[in-house]
Amino acid sequence: MKVFATRVLPTEGLALMESAGITVTEWKEKRNLSSEELADICQDYDALYYAGGKPVTRDFLERCRHLKVISLMSAGYDNIDIAAAAELGIPVTNVPGVPAKSTADIAFLLMQAVARKAFYMHKRIINGEWGFSDPTAHLGTDLEGKTLGVWGLGNIGTIVARRCQRAFDMKIIYNNRSRNLEAEKELGATYVSFEELLQQSDVLTVHTALTDETKGRFDALAFSKMKPSAIFINTARGAIHDEAALLAAVQQKVIYGAGLDVTNPEPMHSENPLLQLPTVAILPHIGSATVATRNEMAKTAATNIIAAMKNEKLPNEVKG
């Protein structure tokens, strides 16, 4: 089997495929291939190892219906037309659950950074503004004993809630499509409506998939229902929040601040005004960016490729 990878891969994933007799070609240039370029290249390959790049569209899939599998090195799959892949008979796999702990850690980091204006204060040092000490200036807010609202109390959301409860004795509320009885028992989490989640959360953290239902859900109306002291955290997908509405909400003190590991679009433009606000902390989508997590993601994606090569049941197939 010949596999084309859209990025240089973590060594453990690459080694796993090569040990199975699979020939892997990695795209080594520091630019994204266009859909047309990728389709041209894939004519000579049996499988695509997708580790980042342009969205995988129906046009690409129609040209590449010979592929035995498209293996995503990610848990999310909103960057591929799953319905078209299913219609054309191209299996798609992902790496569910693998980045959970590292992504949860980023959410936990961001809420603290926002609460204490950490990114902004760091910039003040760089700008030579660490001088006169004023005991009333640039004060942050405490997280101890506050209410954490989780939109999407699944694997990642539960880890975040556990971290917050243990570190800051935070009360946990959540909204899901269905109740999470295990989290309710372990964490004393309380199920609330989406409206109540907005109204009651001191920190509201998003851990849901990007769907037609969740896209743009955090808009101006949603932010208007949150506390003026509330912190909004999104480490899921940037399209879940309206970035213009978020900017206005923070600037006008409708909410206190925001921490983002995902933006819309990505990458965020360096002159985006959100980057200059004292109570905003933004990272370049690094939720899974640890050595151990990326190696595990690479191995899981490689395992999916190997299963396809052997005509075995795909362990992590995404159903359309």
LOVOVEX-110017 format. One line per 8 residues: number of its first residue (from 1); their letters; for each residue x, y, z of N, C-alpha, C. Coordinates in nm, 3 decimals. Layout:
N
NUM = A = X/Y/Z/X/Y/Z/X/Y/Z | ...
***
This chain:
320
1 = MKVFATRV = 0.084/-0.121/0.000/0.000/0.000/0.000/0.087/0.125/0.000 | 0.045/0.224/-0.077/0.114/0.353/-0.081/0.023/0.458/-0.017 | 0.081/0.533/0.076/0.006/0.633/0.151/0.068/0.769/0.132 | -0.017/0.869/0.108/0.031/1.008/0.103/-0.013/1.079/0.229 | 0.082/1.144/0.297/0.054/1.219/0.419/0.067/1.368/0.391 | -0.028/1.445/0.440/-0.029/1.589/0.410/0.066/1.670/0.497 | 0.135/1.604/0.587/0.233/1.671/0.673/0.348/1.575/0.701 | 0.458/1.628/0.754/0.563/1.545/0.813/0.505/1.488/0.941
9 = LPTEGLAL = 0.511/1.357/0.957/0.440/1.290/1.065/0.526/1.268/1.189 | 0.463/1.263/1.308/0.535/1.219/1.427/0.596/1.081/1.403 | 0.715/1.060/1.452/0.793/0.941/1.416/0.725/0.809/1.451 | 0.651/0.806/1.561/0.592/0.678/1.602/0.484/0.632/1.505 | 0.407/0.724/1.452/0.306/0.687/1.354/0.368/0.642/1.223 | 0.470/0.715/1.180/0.540/0.678/1.056/0.604/0.542/1.068 | 0.671/0.517/1.179/0.739/0.389/1.199/0.641/0.273/1.200 | 0.524/0.294/1.258/0.424/0.189/1.265/0.378/0.146/1.126
17 = MESAGITV = 0.355/0.241/1.038/0.315/0.208/0.901/0.429/0.142/0.824 | 0.548/0.196/0.837/0.661/0.139/0.763/0.690/-0.003/0.807 | 0.672/-0.031/0.937/0.695/-0.168/0.986/0.590/-0.265/0.933 | 0.476/-0.213/0.888/0.371/-0.297/0.830/0.387/-0.310/0.679 | 0.496/-0.255/0.627/0.524/-0.266/0.485/0.456/-0.162/0.399 | 0.409/-0.055/0.460/0.342/0.053/0.388/0.444/0.159/0.347 | 0.437/0.203/0.224/0.523/0.310/0.175/0.454/0.444/0.199 | 0.520/0.532/0.271/0.460/0.661/0.308/0.539/0.776/0.246
25 = TEWKEKRN = 0.468/0.864/0.180/0.527/0.986/0.126/0.470/1.104/0.203 | 0.558/1.187/0.258/0.513/1.301/0.337/0.528/1.430/0.256 | 0.428/1.518/0.270/0.437/1.650/0.210/0.520/1.736/0.304 | 0.636/1.783/0.256/0.732/1.850/0.344/0.739/2.001/0.326 | 0.668/2.054/0.230/0.668/2.199/0.213/0.580/2.264/0.319 | 0.616/2.387/0.359/0.542/2.459/0.461/0.430/2.541/0.398 | 0.347/2.476/0.324/0.227/2.537/0.268/0.123/2.428/0.248 | -0.005/2.469/0.248/-0.112/2.375/0.225/-0.128/2.348/0.076
33 = LSSEELAD = -0.142/2.222/0.042/-0.175/2.187/-0.095/-0.317/2.233/-0.126 | -0.339/2.278/-0.248/-0.477/2.308/-0.290/-0.549/2.175/-0.308 | -0.680/2.182/-0.313/-0.759/2.061/-0.333/-0.724/1.994/-0.466 | -0.700/2.076/-0.567/-0.665/2.022/-0.699/-0.529/1.954/-0.695 | -0.431/2.018/-0.630/-0.298/1.958/-0.619/-0.303/1.825/-0.545 | -0.377/1.824/-0.434/-0.386/1.702/-0.355/-0.452/1.590/-0.434 | -0.557/1.624/-0.508/-0.624/1.523/-0.590/-0.532/1.467/-0.697 | -0.453/1.555/-0.757/-0.357/1.508/-0.859/-0.257/1.410/-0.797
41 = ICQDYDAL = -0.202/1.446/-0.681/-0.104/1.361/-0.615/-0.164/1.226/-0.576 | -0.286/1.230/-0.525/-0.347/1.108/-0.470/-0.384/1.006/-0.577 | -0.378/1.044/-0.703/-0.405/0.946/-0.809/-0.306/0.830/-0.803 | -0.188/0.854/-0.747/-0.085/0.750/-0.742/-0.077/0.682/-0.605 | -0.178/0.705/-0.520/-0.173/0.649/-0.384/-0.302/0.574/-0.350 | -0.288/0.484/-0.253/-0.401/0.400/-0.212/-0.478/0.459/-0.095 | -0.413/0.545/-0.017/-0.477/0.601/0.102/-0.422/0.740/0.129 | -0.503/0.821/0.197/-0.462/0.956/0.235/-0.456/0.964/0.387
49 = YYAGGKPV = -0.340/1.005/0.437/-0.321/1.031/0.580/-0.330/1.182/0.595 | -0.446/1.228/0.645/-0.472/1.372/0.650/-0.434/1.425/0.788 | -0.324/1.501/0.792/-0.275/1.557/0.918/-0.283/1.708/0.919 | -0.368/1.765/0.833/-0.385/1.909/0.823/-0.384/1.953/0.679 | -0.449/2.067/0.654/-0.452/2.120/0.519/-0.587/2.180/0.486 | -0.610/2.199/0.356/-0.736/2.255/0.309/-0.850/2.156/0.333 | -0.974/2.204/0.344/-1.087/2.112/0.361/-1.096/2.011/0.249 | -1.139/1.890/0.284/-1.155/1.782/0.187/-1.298/1.790/0.133
57 = TRDFLERC = -1.310/1.835/0.010/-1.440/1.866/-0.050/-1.494/1.750/-0.134 | -1.620/1.764/-0.174/-1.682/1.665/-0.263/-1.605/1.654/-0.394 | -1.560/1.767/-0.449/-1.485/1.763/-0.576/-1.361/1.675/-0.562 | -1.289/1.693/-0.452/-1.171/1.610/-0.428/-1.211/1.463/-0.418 | -1.314/1.435/-0.341/-1.355/1.296/-0.317/-1.402/1.229/-0.446 | -1.468/1.302/-0.531/-1.513/1.244/-0.658/-1.396/1.208/-0.747 | -1.288/1.285/-0.738/-1.169/1.253/-0.817/-1.087/1.141/-0.754 | -1.108/1.116/-0.624/-1.023/1.021/-0.552/-1.105/0.907/-0.492
65 = RHLKVISL = -1.208/0.865/-0.561/-1.294/0.760/-0.505/-1.224/0.624/-0.501 | -1.103/0.616/-0.557/-1.025/0.492/-0.550/-0.960/0.472/-0.413 | -0.955/0.575/-0.330/-0.885/0.566/-0.202/-0.950/0.461/-0.111 | -0.867/0.379/-0.050/-0.918/0.275/0.040/-0.958/0.333/0.175 | -0.897/0.445/0.213/-0.931/0.510/0.339/-0.871/0.650/0.340 | -0.939/0.741/0.407/-0.882/0.871/0.444/-0.873/0.870/0.595 | -0.750/0.869/0.645/-0.726/0.861/0.788/-0.692/0.999/0.842 | -0.780/1.052/0.925/-0.760/1.184/0.984/-0.677/1.173/1.111
73 = MSAGYDNI = -0.575/1.257/1.124/-0.498/1.261/1.248/-0.558/1.369/1.338 | -0.687/1.354/1.363/-0.760/1.449/1.447/-0.885/1.381/1.499 | -0.937/1.435/1.608/-1.065/1.384/1.658/-1.179/1.446/1.580 | -1.168/1.576/1.549/-1.271/1.644/1.472/-1.266/1.605/1.325 | -1.382/1.611/1.260/-1.388/1.575/1.117/-1.476/1.672/1.039 | -1.491/1.795/1.090/-1.570/1.895/1.020/-1.497/1.950/0.897 | -1.369/1.913/0.880/-1.291/1.960/0.765/-1.303/1.867/0.645 | -1.394/1.769/0.652/-1.413/1.677/0.540/-1.562/1.656/0.518
81 = DIAAAAEL = -1.601/1.645/0.393/-1.741/1.622/0.357/-1.773/1.474/0.381 | -1.814/1.444/0.504/-1.839/1.305/0.544/-1.952/1.243/0.464 | -2.057/1.320/0.438/-2.171/1.268/0.363/-2.129/1.228/0.222 | -2.047/1.312/0.159/-2.001/1.280/0.023/-1.910/1.158/0.024 | -1.823/1.149/0.124/-1.734/1.032/0.134/-1.814/0.904/0.149 | -1.917/0.907/0.232/-2.001/0.788/0.251/-2.074/0.752/0.122 | -2.125/0.852/0.054/-2.197/0.830/-0.072/-2.106/0.767/-0.177 | -1.978/0.809/-0.177/-1.882/0.759/-0.276/-1.810/0.633/-0.232
89 = GIPVTNVP = -1.839/0.586/-0.109/-1.779/0.461/-0.061/-1.635/0.475/-0.016 | -1.596/0.595/0.029/-1.459/0.616/0.079/-1.464/0.619/0.232 | -1.409/0.519/0.300/-1.411/0.520/0.446/-1.325/0.634/0.502 | -1.373/0.695/0.609/-1.300/0.802/0.678/-1.285/0.761/0.824 | -1.164/0.776/0.878/-1.140/0.742/1.018/-1.083/0.863/1.090 | -1.096/0.862/1.223/-1.039/0.970/1.304/-0.971/0.911/1.427 | -0.935/0.998/1.521/-0.866/0.952/1.643/-0.943/1.001/1.765 | -1.062/0.948/1.788/-1.147/0.999/1.896/-1.087/0.976/2.034
97 = GVPAKSTA = -1.098/1.078/2.119/-1.057/1.063/2.258/-0.910/1.084/2.286 | -0.825/1.070/2.187/-0.681/1.075/2.212/-0.635/1.211/2.264 | -0.682/1.324/2.205/-0.632/1.454/2.252/-0.705/1.508/2.375 | -0.786/1.428/2.441/-0.876/1.480/2.545/-0.802/1.550/2.658 | -0.703/1.485/2.717/-0.636/1.542/2.834/-0.558/1.668/2.799 | -0.486/1.665/2.688/-0.406/1.782/2.652/-0.495/1.900/2.614 | -0.608/1.873/2.549/-0.701/1.981/2.515/-0.766/2.038/2.641 | -0.801/1.949/2.734/-0.858/1.995/2.862/-0.758/2.084/2.935
105 = DIAFLLMQ = -0.631/2.049/2.929/-0.529/2.131/2.996/-0.523/2.272/2.938 | -0.542/2.283/2.805/-0.539/2.415/2.742/-0.659/2.499/2.787 | -0.776/2.437/2.798/-0.893/2.510/2.848/-0.869/2.559/2.990 | -0.809/2.473/3.072/-0.778/2.506/3.212/-0.675/2.621/3.218 | -0.578/2.616/3.128/-0.477/2.722/3.119/-0.541/2.854/3.078 | -0.626/2.851/2.977/-0.684/2.973/2.924/-0.772/3.045/3.025 | -0.852/2.968/3.100/-0.940/3.037/3.195/-0.860/3.108/3.304 | -0.747/3.051/3.344/-0.662/3.119/3.441/-0.592/3.240/3.380
113 = AVARKAFY = -0.548/3.225/3.254/-0.481/3.336/3.186/-0.574/3.455/3.168 | -0.700/3.426/3.135/-0.797/3.534/3.118/-0.829/3.599/3.253 | -0.853/3.517/3.354/-0.890/3.568/3.486/-0.785/3.664/3.541 | -0.658/3.635/3.515/-0.549/3.717/3.570/-0.483/3.806/3.466 | -0.544/3.820/3.348/-0.492/3.907/3.241/-0.346/3.874/3.208 | -0.314/3.746/3.210/-0.174/3.703/3.202/-0.107/3.740/3.070 | -0.176/3.719/2.956/-0.113/3.750/2.828/-0.089/3.900/2.816 | -0.186/3.977/2.859/-0.176/4.123/2.853/-0.062/4.173/2.941
121 = MHKRIING = -0.051/4.120/3.062/0.054/4.165/3.152/0.193/4.125/3.102 | 0.200/4.012/3.035/0.326/3.972/2.972/0.367/4.074/2.865 | 0.269/4.119/2.785/0.297/4.219/2.682/0.347/4.350/2.744 | 0.295/4.383/2.862/0.338/4.508/2.928/0.487/4.503/2.962 | 0.535/4.386/3.001/0.678/4.372/3.028/0.758/4.395/2.900 | 0.714/4.329/2.791/0.782/4.343/2.662/0.784/4.487/2.616 | 0.675/4.559/2.645/0.663/4.699/2.602/0.729/4.797/2.698 | 0.800/4.744/2.798/0.870/4.831/2.892/0.778/4.905/2.987
129 = EWGFSDPT = 0.661/4.847/3.018/0.562/4.914/3.101/0.556/4.861/3.244 | 0.653/4.777/3.281/0.658/4.729/3.419/0.742/4.828/3.499 | 0.673/4.923/3.557/0.744/5.028/3.630/0.679/5.056/3.763 | 0.611/5.169/3.772/0.545/5.211/3.896/0.441/5.108/3.940 | 0.447/5.071/4.067/0.354/4.973/4.121/0.229/5.041/4.175 | 0.114/5.009/4.114/-0.014/5.067/4.155/-0.102/4.953/4.206 | -0.134/4.951/4.338/-0.210/4.839/4.394/-0.354/4.829/4.348 | -0.400/4.926/4.270/-0.538/4.921/4.222/-0.547/4.900/4.070
137 = AHLGTDLE = -0.432/4.885/4.005/-0.432/4.876/3.858/-0.419/4.733/3.809 | -0.485/4.705/3.696/-0.471/4.579/3.622/-0.505/4.456/3.708 | -0.604/4.468/3.793/-0.641/4.357/3.880/-0.720/4.251/3.803 | -0.697/4.126/3.841/-0.770/4.017/3.781/-0.889/3.976/3.866 | -0.939/3.856/3.839/-1.053/3.804/3.913/-1.022/3.663/3.961 | -1.084/3.623/4.071/-1.060/3.491/4.129/-1.152/3.385/4.068 | -1.103/3.262/4.062/-1.183/3.149/4.016/-1.234/3.063/4.131 | -1.176/3.077/4.246/-1.211/2.996/4.363/-1.360/3.005/4.394
145 = GKTLGVWG = -1.425/2.889/4.398/-1.565/2.882/4.438/-1.664/2.928/4.334 | -1.618/2.962/4.214/-1.708/3.010/4.110/-1.781/2.893/4.041 | -1.872/2.926/3.951/-1.951/2.825/3.879/-1.894/2.805/3.740 | -1.858/2.681/3.712/-1.810/2.643/3.578/-1.927/2.587/3.500 | -1.955/2.647/3.385/-2.056/2.594/3.295/-1.989/2.523/3.179 | -2.030/2.401/3.151/-1.969/2.321/3.044/-2.074/2.293/2.937 | -2.045/2.341/2.817/-2.134/2.308/2.705/-2.072/2.191/2.629 | -2.121/2.071/2.659/-2.065/1.950/2.603/-1.984/1.876/2.708
153 = LGNIGTIV = -2.055/1.815/2.805/-1.985/1.745/2.914/-1.957/1.601/2.872 | -1.870/1.588/2.772/-1.825/1.457/2.729/-1.690/1.428/2.791 | -1.601/1.366/2.714/-1.471/1.327/2.765/-1.387/1.449/2.806 | -1.369/1.543/2.712/-1.286/1.661/2.742/-1.353/1.747/2.848 | -1.481/1.773/2.832/-1.552/1.857/2.927/-1.547/1.804/3.069 | -1.554/1.672/3.082/-1.548/1.611/3.215/-1.411/1.629/3.278 | -1.306/1.617/3.197/-1.170/1.636/3.250/-1.152/1.779/3.295 | -1.200/1.875/3.216/-1.191/2.016/3.255/-1.266/2.039/3.386
161 = ARRCQRAF = -1.386/1.985/3.395/-1.467/2.003/3.516/-1.397/1.944/3.637 | -1.336/1.830/3.620/-1.265/1.765/3.730/-1.146/1.852/3.775 | -1.070/1.905/3.677/-0.958/1.992/3.710/-1.006/2.115/3.790 | -1.113/2.177/3.742/-1.162/2.300/3.804/-1.218/2.274/3.944 | -1.284/2.162/3.961/-1.339/2.132/4.092/-1.229/2.106/4.193 | -1.128/2.030/4.151/-1.020/1.996/4.244/-0.929/2.115/4.274 | -0.903/2.197/4.174/-0.810/2.309/4.193/-0.878/2.429/4.257 | -1.003/2.458/4.216/-1.067/2.582/4.257/-1.201/2.562/4.327
169 = DMKIIYNN = -1.234/2.437/4.358/-1.360/2.408/4.427/-1.478/2.471/4.354 | -1.478/2.459/4.222/-1.583/2.521/4.143/-1.707/2.432/4.137 | -1.821/2.494/4.134/-1.949/2.425/4.116/-1.966/2.397/3.967 | -2.013/2.278/3.932/-2.022/2.238/3.792/-2.168/2.234/3.746 | -2.199/2.307/3.640/-2.326/2.294/3.571/-2.296/2.262/3.425 | -2.393/2.203/3.355/-2.365/2.166/3.216/-2.492/2.157/3.135 | -2.473/2.163/3.004/-2.582/2.139/2.909/-2.532/2.045/2.801 | -2.603/1.938/2.779/-2.573/1.837/2.679/-2.700/1.803/2.603
177 = RSRNLEAE = -2.685/1.728/2.495/-2.803/1.671/2.430/-2.867/1.566/2.521 | -2.785/1.500/2.604/-2.837/1.401/2.698/-2.764/1.415/2.830 | -2.822/1.363/2.935/-2.763/1.374/3.068/-2.636/1.289/3.078 | -2.538/1.338/3.154/-2.417/1.263/3.185/-2.426/1.222/3.332 | -2.485/1.106/3.355/-2.513/1.063/3.492/-2.385/1.030/3.568 | -2.283/0.982/3.497/-2.157/0.951/3.564/-2.093/1.079/3.618 | -2.092/1.184/3.539/-2.035/1.311/3.584/-2.118/1.372/3.696 | -2.247/1.354/3.688/-2.334/1.405/3.794/-2.300/1.337/3.927
185 = KELGATYV = -2.274/1.206/3.920/-2.242/1.132/4.042/-2.103/1.167/4.093 | -2.004/1.172/4.003/-1.866/1.197/4.044/-1.843/1.341/4.088 | -1.898/1.436/4.011/-1.864/1.576/4.030/-1.978/1.659/4.091 | -2.092/1.595/4.110/-2.207/1.671/4.156/-2.254/1.770/4.052 | -2.226/1.740/3.925/-2.263/1.830/3.816/-2.415/1.837/3.803 | -2.464/1.956/3.773/-2.607/1.978/3.761/-2.643/2.008/3.616 | -2.740/1.933/3.563/-2.787/1.958/3.426/-2.878/2.080/3.425 | -2.851/2.172/3.332/-2.933/2.292/3.318/-2.965/2.314/3.170
193 = SFEELLQQ = -3.064/2.399/3.143/-3.093/2.436/3.005/-2.982/2.524/2.950 | -2.979/2.542/2.819/-2.878/2.629/2.758/-2.892/2.772/2.810 | -3.015/2.817/2.826/-3.039/2.951/2.877/-2.984/2.966/3.019 | -3.008/2.866/3.101/-2.957/2.869/3.239/-2.805/2.863/3.241 | -2.748/2.787/3.148/-2.602/2.779/3.139/-2.543/2.917/3.114 | -2.604/2.990/3.021/-2.557/3.125/2.990/-2.570/3.217/3.111 | -2.681/3.208/3.180/-2.711/3.301/3.288/-2.632/3.275/3.415 | -2.598/3.148/3.442/-2.541/3.111/3.570/-2.389/3.093/3.570
201 = SDVLTVHT = -2.328/3.075/3.455/-2.185/3.042/3.449/-2.096/3.163/3.478 | -1.997/3.143/3.564/-1.890/3.241/3.581/-1.781/3.218/3.476 | -1.759/3.091/3.446/-1.673/3.051/3.334/-1.755/2.955/3.250 | -1.765/2.982/3.120/-1.840/2.893/3.031/-1.744/2.837/2.928 | -1.725/2.705/2.932/-1.626/2.642/2.845/-1.695/2.549/2.745 | -1.654/2.557/2.618/-1.720/2.487/2.509/-1.641/2.363/2.469 | -1.711/2.248/2.470/-1.647/2.121/2.433/-1.745/2.035/2.353 | -1.795/2.091/2.247/-1.891/2.020/2.164/-1.842/2.017/2.021
209 = ALTDETKG = -1.893/1.926/1.942/-1.856/1.917/1.801/-1.920/2.031/1.723 | -1.859/2.066/1.611/-1.916/2.166/1.521/-2.019/2.098/1.432 | -2.143/2.136/1.446/-2.253/2.084/1.365/-2.339/2.201/1.319 | -2.438/2.172/1.237/-2.531/2.277/1.195/-2.600/2.339/1.317 | -2.621/2.258/1.420/-2.690/2.305/1.540/-2.600/2.394/1.626 | -2.470/2.362/1.631/-2.380/2.436/1.720/-2.310/2.554/1.652 | -2.310/2.556/1.520/-2.240/2.663/1.447/-2.300/2.800/1.481 | -2.214/2.893/1.524/-2.257/3.028/1.554/-2.349/3.040/1.675
217 = RFDALAFS = -2.350/2.938/1.759/-2.445/2.938/1.872/-2.414/3.049/1.973 | -2.287/3.081/1.986/-2.250/3.190/2.076/-2.240/3.319/1.994 | -2.355/3.383/1.983/-2.367/3.507/1.907/-2.394/3.622/2.003 | -2.428/3.737/1.950/-2.452/3.855/2.034/-2.562/3.830/2.136 | -2.667/3.760/2.095/-2.778/3.732/2.186/-2.731/3.643/2.300 | -2.654/3.540/2.269/-2.604/3.450/2.374/-2.515/3.525/2.472 | -2.422/3.606/2.421/-2.332/3.679/2.509/-2.410/3.779/2.597 | -2.518/3.834/2.543/-2.597/3.932/2.619/-2.664/3.869/2.740
225 = KMKPSAIF = -2.680/3.738/2.739/-2.745/3.668/2.850/-2.647/3.621/2.956 | -2.518/3.639/2.931/-2.415/3.597/3.027/-2.388/3.706/3.129 | -2.324/3.669/3.238/-2.289/3.765/3.342/-2.184/3.864/3.290 | -2.187/3.989/3.334/-2.081/4.083/3.297/-1.943/4.038/3.346 | -1.942/3.952/3.445/-1.816/3.901/3.500/-1.774/3.767/3.439 | -1.849/3.718/3.339/-1.827/3.583/3.286/-1.706/3.576/3.192 | -1.643/3.459/3.194/-1.533/3.427/3.103/-1.580/3.320/3.005 | -1.559/3.345/2.876/-1.596/3.250/2.771/-1.471/3.179/2.721
233 = INTARGAI = -1.475/3.044/2.719/-1.361/2.964/2.673/-1.405/2.874/2.559 | -1.330/2.874/2.449/-1.361/2.784/2.338/-1.233/2.715/2.292 | -1.226/2.583/2.314/-1.116/2.501/2.263/-1.168/2.394/2.167 | -1.292/2.412/2.120/-1.356/2.312/2.034/-1.337/2.346/1.886 | -1.420/2.436/1.835/-1.409/2.483/1.697/-1.446/2.631/1.691 | -1.372/2.707/1.614/-1.391/2.851/1.609/-1.527/2.893/1.559 | -1.586/2.816/1.468/-1.714/2.855/1.410/-1.830/2.844/1.508 | -1.805/2.789/1.626/-1.911/2.779/1.727/-1.944/2.917/1.785
241 = HDEAALLA = -1.848/3.008/1.782/-1.876/3.144/1.829/-1.864/3.243/1.714 | -1.939/3.351/1.725/-1.933/3.462/1.631/-1.825/3.557/1.680 | -1.715/3.566/1.605/-1.599/3.640/1.655/-1.624/3.791/1.664 | -1.701/3.847/1.572/-1.734/3.988/1.580/-1.820/4.016/1.703 | -1.914/3.926/1.730/-2.000/3.942/1.848/-1.919/3.927/1.976 | -1.822/3.837/1.974/-1.737/3.819/2.092/-1.653/3.943/2.117 | -1.595/3.998/2.012/-1.516/4.121/2.026/-1.601/4.233/2.087 | -1.721/4.251/2.034/-1.809/4.356/2.086/-1.847/4.330/2.232
249 = AVQQKVIY = -1.871/4.203/2.264/-1.912/4.168/2.400/-1.803/4.201/2.502 | -1.678/4.177/2.465/-1.567/4.206/2.557/-1.541/4.356/2.561 | -1.537/4.419/2.445/-1.511/4.563/2.440/-1.616/4.643/2.517 | -1.741/4.601/2.507/-1.851/4.673/2.571/-1.880/4.623/2.712 | -1.795/4.532/2.761/-1.807/4.477/2.896/-1.939/4.404/2.919 | -1.990/4.344/2.812/-2.106/4.256/2.824/-2.063/4.130/2.899 | -1.940/4.083/2.871/-1.875/3.977/2.947/-1.736/4.025/2.985 | -1.674/3.955/3.078/-1.542/3.997/3.127/-1.432/3.971/3.025
257 = GAGLDVTN = -1.430/3.849/2.969/-1.321/3.817/2.877/-1.339/3.682/2.811 | -1.237/3.641/2.736/-1.247/3.517/2.659/-1.110/3.454/2.640 | -1.109/3.322/2.636/-0.988/3.245/2.606/-1.017/3.152/2.490 | -0.939/3.161/2.384/-0.963/3.084/2.263/-0.840/3.004/2.222 | -0.861/2.878/2.190/-0.758/2.800/2.122/-0.799/2.775/1.978 | -0.919/2.821/1.943/-0.973/2.805/1.808/-1.034/2.938/1.765 | -1.019/2.973/1.639/-1.069/3.099/1.587/-1.138/3.075/1.454 | -1.203/3.177/1.403/-1.271/3.166/1.275/-1.253/3.296/1.198
265 = PEPMHSEN = -1.166/3.298/1.095/-1.096/3.183/1.038/-0.967/3.150/1.113 | -0.908/3.038/1.073/-0.775/3.002/1.121/-0.682/2.997/1.000 | -0.561/3.055/1.011/-0.512/3.127/1.129/-0.576/3.263/1.144 | -0.579/3.313/1.270/-0.630/3.447/1.297/-0.531/3.551/1.243 | -0.583/3.661/1.189/-0.495/3.767/1.139/-0.424/3.833/1.257 | -0.298/3.864/1.238/-0.217/3.919/1.347/-0.266/4.055/1.396 | -0.347/4.125/1.316/-0.399/4.255/1.357/-0.542/4.247/1.411 | -0.591/4.128/1.437/-0.724/4.113/1.494/-0.730/4.185/1.629
273 = PLLQLPTV = -0.825/4.274/1.651/-0.829/4.352/1.775/-0.850/4.268/1.901 | -0.900/4.148/1.888/-0.914/4.062/2.005/-0.779/4.038/2.072 | -0.674/4.035/1.992/-0.541/4.006/2.044/-0.487/4.116/2.136 | -0.548/4.232/2.131/-0.498/4.345/2.209/-0.577/4.370/2.337 | -0.683/4.295/2.360/-0.767/4.321/2.476/-0.707/4.259/2.602 | -0.710/4.332/2.713/-0.647/4.283/2.837/-0.704/4.151/2.889 | -0.833/4.129/2.868/-0.897/4.009/2.924/-0.925/3.903/2.818 | -0.842/3.899/2.717/-0.852/3.796/2.613/-0.718/3.725/2.601
281 = AILPHIGS = -0.724/3.592/2.592/-0.604/3.510/2.573/-0.631/3.416/2.456 | -0.544/3.422/2.355/-0.566/3.342/2.234/-0.441/3.261/2.201 | -0.463/3.133/2.172/-0.355/3.042/2.133/-0.384/2.988/1.992 | -0.280/2.945/1.920/-0.297/2.904/1.780/-0.334/2.757/1.762 | -0.446/2.716/1.821/-0.501/2.581/1.808/-0.396/2.474/1.844 | -0.352/2.479/1.970/-0.247/2.387/2.017/-0.298/2.289/2.122 | -0.430/2.267/2.123/-0.488/2.179/2.224/-0.422/2.043/2.234 | -0.387/1.985/2.121/-0.327/1.851/2.121/-0.175/1.853/2.111
289 = ATVATRNE = -0.115/1.971/2.122/0.027/1.987/2.089/0.121/1.953/2.204 | 0.122/1.826/2.242/0.227/1.773/2.328/0.290/1.656/2.257 | 0.412/1.623/2.293/0.483/1.513/2.227/0.405/1.383/2.240 | 0.362/1.352/2.363/0.293/1.225/2.387/0.160/1.218/2.312 | 0.084/1.328/2.315/-0.047/1.327/2.249/-0.033/1.315/2.099 | 0.056/1.393/2.040/0.071/1.387/1.894/0.123/1.251/1.849 | 0.212/1.191/1.925/0.258/1.056/1.890/0.144/0.956/1.898 | 0.060/0.968/2.000/-0.052/0.875/2.015/-0.154/0.896/1.904
297 = MAKTAATN = -0.179/1.021/1.867/-0.269/1.049/1.755/-0.214/0.991/1.625 | -0.084/1.007/1.605/-0.020/0.955/1.484/-0.029/0.804/1.477 | -0.010/0.739/1.591/-0.017/0.592/1.595/-0.160/0.543/1.569 | -0.257/0.612/1.627/-0.396/0.572/1.606/-0.437/0.588/1.461 | -0.398/0.700/1.400/-0.427/0.720/1.258/-0.356/0.615/1.172 | -0.234/0.578/1.211/-0.160/0.474/1.138/-0.229/0.339/1.153 | -0.281/0.311/1.272/-0.352/0.184/1.295/-0.474/0.174/1.204 | -0.542/0.287/1.184/-0.656/0.288/1.093/-0.613/0.256/0.950
305 = IIAAMKNE = -0.499/0.310/0.907/-0.446/0.281/0.773/-0.412/0.134/0.759 | -0.347/0.080/0.860/-0.305/-0.062/0.855/-0.426/-0.153/0.848 | -0.532/-0.120/0.921/-0.655/-0.200/0.916/-0.714/-0.200/0.776 | -0.710/-0.083/0.711/-0.761/-0.075/0.575/-0.677/-0.159/0.479 | -0.546/-0.156/0.499/-0.456/-0.235/0.415/-0.487/-0.384/0.426 | -0.522/-0.427/0.546/-0.549/-0.569/0.571/-0.695/-0.607/0.546 | -0.773/-0.509/0.499/-0.917/-0.531/0.478/-0.988/-0.573/0.605 | -0.943/-0.520/0.717/-1.005/-0.548/0.846/-1.105/-0.438/0.880
313 = KLPNEVKG = -1.188/-0.464/0.981/-1.282/-0.363/1.026/-1.206/-0.242/1.076 | -1.244/-0.124/1.029/-1.173/-0.002/1.069/-1.209/0.033/1.214 | -1.110/0.047/1.300/-1.139/0.067/1.443/-1.203/0.201/1.476 | -1.185/0.304/1.393/-1.236/0.437/1.426/-1.302/0.503/1.307 | -1.391/0.429/1.242/-1.456/0.483/1.122/-1.561/0.586/1.160 | -1.560/0.697/1.087/-1.660/0.802/1.105/-1.778/0.770/1.014 | -1.895/0.759/1.070/-2.013/0.725/0.993/-2.081/0.850/0.940 | -2.117/0.847/0.812/-2.183/0.961/0.752/-2.333/0.964/0.782
***
